[in-house]
Amino acid sequence: MPEGLAPSPPARQRLLGPDPSPPSCYVDVEGMAWETSKFPGIRHKVLYRDPVSGMSTLLFRLEPGAVVPLHEHTGVELTYVLEGSLEDDEGSCTAGNFVWRPAGNTHEARAPHGALIIGVFMRPNHFAAGQKFFTESAPG
């Protein structure tokens, strides 16, 4: 074996099927470039995206005063705030806290002091003005 390379672990058998266990997918988040969104003051990194289901996980950086315009959630959204706060008319989610929104929830989100958040979306959001945020596909 070449020097410095760790041996590959043996393929593990799935518990609920005859196939081998599919491998984990590790993401070098630090090494990824921030993408500029279509909304001022908001950048993101796509950590996971399934083009078939529309499910995705993103890391967002919102500058102070950034606004995610009026939108409706077409599936459940899960948001964990790492830094700062994310606010709307229903409340404020601060660093170290979590908010989830059901499908159909309609709101405008603001980051008055900036924020770093992880968002998990079951399906892409639908924006009132028809914008596409982190996806180019329209909700199904």
N, C-alpha and C positions, 0 to 999 in steps of 0.2 A: 504494500500500500504506500502511495507517495507520502512523504513527510508532511506533517501539518494537517492531513485530512483525517477526520474522524470516520470510523467505520459506519456504514449505513445500518440503521436498526433493521432487524428482520421484519418482513411484512407481517402485520398483525391481522388476524382473521376477524371479520365483523362478527358481532354477537347475534345480529338479527338477519343475517343473510350469508350466502355461500361465498361471496366475493371478498377479496382482501380489503382491509380498511383503507379508504382514500387518504392521502397525506394531508397534513395541515398546511395552510398557506400563511407564511409569515410575511408581514408587510413592514418595510423599512420606512416608517412614517417620517423620521428625522431627515432621511435622504430624499424625500419627495419634495418637489417644488410646490409652492402655493399657487393655486389657479385663481385668477381674478374672476369674480362672478359678474353677472350683468347688473348687480345692484351696488351702488357706491359704498365703499368702506367694508365690503364683505369679500373675504377670500376663503378658499376651501381646498381640502385634499380629499379625494375619493378613496376611502379605505376598502370599500367593498361595493360591488354593483352586480346585480343579476338582471340582465336585459330581458329575460323571459318574464319574471314575476314583477320586476320594477323595484324590488327591495334594494336598499342601499344604506351604507353607513358612511358618514362624512365627518371630518373634523373641520369646524368653522372658526375663523378668526373674524370678529366684528369689531371695527374701530369704534371709539366713542361716538355716539350719536347715530350709528348705522341703524337702518330700518329694513326689515323684511316686509315688503308691501303686502296688502290684503291678499290672503290666500285661504283656500279650503284644503283640509287634509282628506285625501281620498282613501287613506288607510291609517292605521295607528302610527303615531310618531312618538318616539322615545327620545328624550333629551337629557343629557347630563351636563351640568355646567362645571367646567374646570376652573375658570377664572371669571371675575366680573359678574354680570347679571343679565338675564334675558327677561323682558317685561312685556306685558300686554294688559288689556283692560280687565282681565281676570285675576292677575297677580304678578308676582315677581319670583323668579327662580334664581337663587344666588349660588355662588361657588360652593361646591360640595353637595348640592341638592339636585333633585331630579323632578322632571315634569313629563307626563305623558298626555297625549291628546287623542281622543277617539276619532275615527273616520267621521267626517262631516263638520268637525270643529273648524270654525272660520274666525280668523283673527289677523292682526298686524303685530309683528314682534319688533321690539326695540331693544337696543343695548346702549342705554344712556352713558354708561361709563366704560363701554367696551366689554367684550366677552370672548372666551375660548370655550367652545362647546363641542360635544360629540352628539350627533343626531343619527338616529336609526329610523328609516322610513320604510314602511311596508310597500308603499306605492308612491310615485311622484305627486307632489302637491299641484293643485290647480290655482293659478294666480288670476285675480280679477281682471287684470289688463292683458292676460294671455301670455305673459312672459314665461320663458323657460329658465329655470334657475340652474340646477346642476345636471339637468338632463335635457336632451333634445327631443325625447319622445313625449307625446301627450298622454295624459292619464287615460286608461282604458275603461 
